[in-house]
Amino acid sequence: MALDVDRVREIAERVATSSGLEVVEIEFLGGGKARMLRVFLDKPAAGTDPLAGVTHEDCANFSREFGTILDVEDVMPGSYTLEVSSPGLDRKLIKAADFSRFTGSRLKLTTRQPVDNNRHFEGRLESFKDGRLTLDLSVASHKSRKKMGAVAGEKIEIEFANVEKANLVPEI
């Protein structure tokens, strides 16, 4: 029996929703007897405060229920390790909704195609509208600003479709 990725995702979404959680990302790693299914969860009610997110108890409860369904329905044939956690303080931003939710937050991102002769940026996400995000580069670290060639108060617009990778930068 082959792995049905869509079915795994659907079950994860259903279990998360019933617990007031959101599936941020699902990763399938390894092969053979060293397969791993990794699920990252968040609490939508936590807003933009990454410290108000998923608890250890949330992860344990999700893991128990999700793992039982996967095993009973034999959705993950063979042996595997299930790992459930929060996305962390430096969480990935993947969907457009993530950029809307974390407007005002600091982030690092890499573009697919260069923007102003650069692919790596760090700044505060000032806005996300109509598939374009605006980054205020003036808050980047000195090292990053130098690498980007940013000047004080500089802002840059980047198409969402051009974003290859983006992560929050923790501000504690």
C-alpha angles and dihedrals in degrees: 000000000000124000111265102211093183091052092050090050092047092051092047091051092048094049093044094049092050088057097045092255135124128221106233098179142345122208129191111202137178129003143241111017092345098066119142132192111199121191124188116202135190138180111241089202089064089078114195094332104104090190091062094061138101121346129215088251091054090054093046093049092046092047093051095048097038094045092050092052092047091051097043093048091039091228092148103046116205127008124328141156118242116210120184124184146140118272090248132228092294093049123169118253106219112153129052087246089061091059091048092048095049098044105142093034127114117248147169119221142177122210128214092226125030119265113201088351093303136098100185122072139170124189149106115297099238098177145347115204136148093358094307128106126204118212124197102214095189091087095057119115116268091251092051093045090053092049091048094044088232122170126210113286093009117154128190133196120218129185112240089227088060094056110108098174135358133179134178116248108223115239109196 
